[in-house]
């Protein structure tokens, strides 16, 4: 018979809360924003009061690591499911503070009306109404008999028996039981994940990054709580620079750390091209420093796992924490971060919405940091990173099984010269058949968020192309200032001729065009407004933009990948036009890629 992988026991809620306060159960989420709405805390209290089930907690025993003297440590339990429930119970029943979305400590006060047997989030009116218990945490440090007597004295006209029974039931909340599933310490993270998914009724997949963050925060020996704060704080400050002042105000201890010094430059940073989340930061730091791509390996290494002997050793855990710390600091470095963003922008990706794949930009940052460590010249690094990022977006390299791709790519880059590896990938992924067949087919879509369309726009930005029929306004200007794409074959013209949304909204029918020019075009057939353009450049009079000679007009068509015979096109040639323009757009992307 196979040995069970877990044990299940019932514990009093007050016991579980005592364990979390003492640290026997580590709840890393305490150090991160509490994501539940206060109404959910209220509902949890109501469920406890009425004896409804609130689900099991799941804890994973930290593996015992071998210490230098040959003995084994006693690992704490890491709570991997139920963190929000335990935090909510601690807040409502014990009056513990939680961290809000701005990382400020706050109280959640749950009120209770014994006469209605009703819970609610405390309001000013409830705090003044003698029939309400304004904050139920008051009960759990009070004498039950005295508290009930005082309540009845404040409310002499209530149903005394009903009020008394309700208050007794309320006092017993902390005596309710909750199930705790404890997973064995020798389980690997893949098995833990599988167990979690099977037990969890909603089938929520716990990410490897969540496991890693829990493992980091649970380590007191290596100041894991500071490392985790560094990751969380950096990601939050990247989005909200003013968060710097809140850290200074509420976390003076962290302000004395090296991490805070390294991230302080963000307080003046407004760039939003790459706002990493903790998953992104962990992935980049880990892949760069450990030359691995699977975050499950990070959890094992932080636990001290020796992959060869299948044992846990303190020296491996210590070395892993040191390496991860170095990776996080390297990630946060102002010079590294800003130079990397400069490279991405120089490839034409100048707005966040142009970068749909976080994994593509994450690995591009990994590549940048790795090539710097390997001593490549800066000019070569810039070219390699631009090229690799564009290739990744075009081919969707990190869309499926990204961890396996990360793992393979980082090992190849460290084992071979980068040009050798890159050439091998390009020969396989970007053959002539790709440029002439696969890419034009990929451009056959009405989805403007398609990565290939974003690469096409990046190509226009990098080439400093002008907007359609613009003399001076560039695609860069239009993209940067939230300009819009408009139809070459006007939408209403196509609709009048019976075409549906998926036909008239093809990306091969889109160009960046100034709104005033688009208004002039209206719903005219291309052969109509293009002949008016021909008159404009031959006879003067600026009706569509500022282009005043034929050479400028033809150059504008070339920059926007528009077939020259559009001058004669009407509805009968629309499908042919789309096919021709897709080929021209593909060739423009190919020329762009070669220039990187």
Long-range contacts (C-beta under 8 A, 24 or more apart in sequence): 5-183, 5-184, 5-187, 5-191, 5-195, 6-181, 6-182, 6-183, 6-184, 6-195, 7-181, 7-182, 8-56, 8-179, 8-180, 8-181, 8-182, 9-179, 9-180, 9-182, 10-177, 10-178, 10-179, 10-180, 11-177, 11-178, 11-179, 11-180, 12-174, 12-175, 12-176, 12-177, 12-178, 13-48, 13-89, 13-93, 13-173, 13-174, 13-175, 13-176, 13-177, 13-178, 14-174, 14-175, 16-57, 16-86, 16-178, 16-180, 17-86, 17-89, 17-90, 17-93, 17-94, 17-174, 19-77, 20-79, 20-86, 20-90, 21-90, 23-76, 23-220, 24-76, 24-77, 25-59, 25-76, 25-77, 25-78, 25-79, 25-86, 26-76, 26-77, 26-78, 26-79, 26-214, 26-217, 26-218, 27-79, 27-83, 27-86, 27-87, 28-78, 28-83, 28-213, 28-214, 28-216, 28-217, 28-218, 28-228, 29-83, 29-84, 29-87, 30-87, 30-98, 30-99, 31-99, 31-217, 31-225, 31-228, 31-229, 31-232, 32-99, 32-228, 32-232, 33-99, 33-100, 33-101, 33-103, 34-84, 34-87, 34-88, 34-91, 34-98, 34-99, 34-100, 35-84, 36-84, 36-87, 36-88, 38-108, 38-121, 39-121, 40-88, 41-88, 41-91, 41-92, 41-108, 41-110, 41-121, 42-110, 42-119, 42-120, 42-121, 43-119, 44-85, 44-88, 44-89, 44-92, 45-92, 45-110, 45-112, 45-119, 45-136, 45-173, 46-119, 48-89, 48-173, 48-176, 49-117, 49-119, 49-169, 49-170, 49-173, 51-176, 54-85, 54-178, 55-82, 55-85, 55-179, 55-201, 56-81, 56-82, 56-178, 56-179, 56-180, 56-181, 56-199, 57-81, 57-82, 57-85, 57-86, 57-178, 57-179, 57-180, 57-181, 58-82, 58-180, 58-181, 58-183, 58-195, 58-196, 58-199, 59-180, 59-181, 59-182, 59-183, 60-182, 60-183, 60-185, 60-187, 60-192, 61-182, 61-183, 61-184, 61-185, 62-185, 62-215, 62-218, 62-303, 63-185, 63-186, 63-303, 63-304, 63-305, 63-312, 64-185, 64-312, 65-303, 65-304, 65-312, 65-313, 65-314, 65-317, 66-304, 66-311, 66-312, 66-313, 66-314, 67-314, 68-314, 68-315, 73-314, 75-185, 76-218, 77-182, 78-214, 78-215, 78-218, 79-214, 80-183, 80-192, 80-196, 80-206, 80-210, 80-211, 80-214, 81-196, 81-199, 81-200, 81-206, 92-136, 92-137, 93-136, 93-137, 93-140, 93-173, 93-174, 94-137, 94-140, 95-135, 95-137, 95-138, 102-243, 102-246, 103-232, 103-233, 103-236, 103-243, 103-246, 103-247, 103-250, 103-251, 104-246, 104-250, 105-250, 109-134, 109-135, 109-137, 110-135, 110-136, 110-137, 111-135, 111-136, 112-136, 112-170, 114-151, 114-158, 114-162, 114-163, 114-166, 114-167, 114-170, 115-158, 115-159, 115-162, 115-163, 115-166, 117-166, 130-154, 130-155, 131-155, 131-158, 133-167, 133-170, 136-170, 136-173, 139-167, 139-170, 139-171, 140-171, 140-174, 144-168, 144-171, 147-171, 188-296, 188-300, 189-296, 189-299, 189-300, 190-296, 207-279, 208-294, 208-295, 208-296, 208-298, 208-299, 208-403, 209-278, 209-279, 209-282, 209-283, 209-295, 211-295, 211-296, 211-299, 212-282, 212-286, 212-295, 212-298, 212-299, 212-302, 213-278, 213-282, 215-299, 215-302, 215-303, 216-302, 216-324, 219-302, 219-317, 219-321, 222-317, 222-318, 222-321, 222-322, 224-321, 226-254, 226-257, 226-259, 227-259, 227-321, 227-324, 227-325, 227-328, 229-254, 229-259, 230-257, 230-259, 230-260, 230-263, 230-328, 230-332, 231-278, 231-281, 231-282, 231-328, 232-278, 233-259, 233-260, 233-263, 234-259, 234-263, 234-266, 234-276, 234-281, 234-331, 234-332, 235-275, 235-276, 235-277, 235-278, 235-280, 235-281, 237-263, 237-266, 237-267, 238-266, 238-269, 238-275, 238-276, 239-272, 239-275, 241-266, 241-267, 241-268, 241-269, 241-270, 242-267, 258-329, 259-328, 259-329, 259-332, 262-329, 262-332, 262-333, 262-334, 263-332, 265-334, 271-338, 271-341, 272-352, 273-341, 273-344, 273-345, 273-349, 273-350, 273-351, 273-352, 273-355, 274-340, 274-341, 274-344, 274-352, 274-355, 274-361, 274-365, 275-352, 276-331, 276-362, 277-358, 280-358, 280-362, 281-328, 281-331, 283-359, 283-362, 283-406, 284-327, 284-331, 284-362, 284-365, 284-366, 284-369, 285-324, 285-327, 285-328, 285-330, 285-331, 286-324, 286-327, 287-363, 287-366, 287-406, 287-410, 288-327, 288-330, 288-331, 288-366, 288-369, 288-370, 288-373, 288-410, 289-323, 289-324, 289-326, 289-327, 289-330, 290-320, 290-323, 290-324, 290-327, 291-410, 291-411, 291-414, 292-407, 292-410, 292-411, 293-403, 293-404, 293-405, 293-406, 293-407, 293-408, 293-409, 293-410, 294-403, 294-404, 294-406, 294-407, 295-403, 298-324, 330-369, 331-365, 331-369, 336-368, 336-369, 336-372, 339-368, 340-364, 340-365, 340-368, 340-385, 343-368, 343-381, 343-382, 343-385, 343-386, 344-385, 344-386, 344-389, 346-382, 346-386, 346-462, 347-386, 347-389, 347-390, 347-458, 347-462, 347-596, 348-457, 348-458, 348-459, 348-460, 348-461, 348-462, 348-592, 349-389, 349-454, 349-458, 349-461, 350-458, 350-461, 350-476, 350-479, 350-480, 351-479, 351-480, 353-449, 354-454, 354-457, 354-458, 354-479, 355-393, 355-454, 356-393, 356-449, 356-451, 356-454, 357-392, 357-393, 357-396, 357-398, 357-399, 357-451, 359-398, 359-399, 359-402, 359-405, 359-406, 360-389, 360-392, 360-393, 360-397, 360-398, 361-389, 362-398, 363-388, 363-392, 363-398, 363-405, 363-406, 363-409, 364-388, 364-389, 364-392, 366-406, 366-410, 367-413, 367-418, 370-410, 370-413, 370-414, 371-413, 371-418, 374-414, 374-418, 376-418, 383-596, 384-418, 384-419, 384-422, 386-596, 387-422, 387-593, 387-596, 388-422, 390-455, 390-458, 390-592, 390-593, 390-596, 391-425, 391-426, 391-429, 391-430, 391-593, 393-451, 393-454, 393-455, 394-430, 394-439, 394-451, 394-452, 394-455, 394-589, 394-593, 395-429, 395-430, 396-451, 397-429, 430-593, 435-586, 435-587, 435-589, 435-590, 436-583, 436-586, 439-586, 439-589, 439-590, 440-579, 440-582, 440-583, 440-585, 440-586, 443-507, 443-508, 443-582, 443-585, 443-586, 444-506, 444-508, 444-578, 444-582, 445-506, 445-507, 446-501, 446-502, 446-505, 446-506, 446-507, 447-507, 448-485, 448-505, 448-507, 448-510, 450-507, 452-589, 453-507, 453-510, 455-589, 455-592, 456-561, 456-585, 456-588, 456-589, 457-512, 458-592, 459-588, 459-589, 459-591, 459-592, 460-512, 460-559, 460-560, 460-588, 462-592, 462-595, 463-559, 463-592, 465-559, 465-560, 466-556, 466-559, 467-511, 467-512, 467-513, 467-514, 468-511, 468-512, 468-513, 468-517, 468-556, 468-560, 468-562, 469-513, 469-514, 469-517, 469-533, 469-544, 469-545, 469-547, 469-553, 469-556, 470-513, 470-514, 470-517, 470-545, 470-546, 470-547, 470-556, 471-545, 471-546, 471-547, 471-548, 471-552, 472-546, 473-514, 475-512, 478-512, 478-513, 478-514, 479-512, 483-512, 483-514, 483-515, 484-512, 484-513, 484-515, 484-518, 485-510, 485-511, 485-512, 485-513, 486-510, 486-511, 486-512, 486-513, 486-515, 486-518, 486-521, 488-526, 488-562, 488-566, 488-577, 488-581, 489-525, 489-526, 489-569, 489-571, 489-574, 489-577, 490-521, 490-522, 490-523, 490-524, 490-525, 491-523, 492-522, 492-523, 493-523, 493-524, 493-525, 493-571, 494-571, 494-574, 496-523, 497-571, 499-574, 506-578, 508-577, 508-578, 508-581, 508-582, 508-585, 509-577, 509-578, 509-581, 511-560, 511-562, 514-545, 517-544, 517-545, 520-544, 525-569, 525-570, 525-571, 526-566, 526-567, 526-569, 526-570, 526-577, 527-566, 527-567, 527-568, 527-569, 527-570, 530-566, 530-567, 530-569, 531-567, 534-567, 561-585, 561-587, 561-588
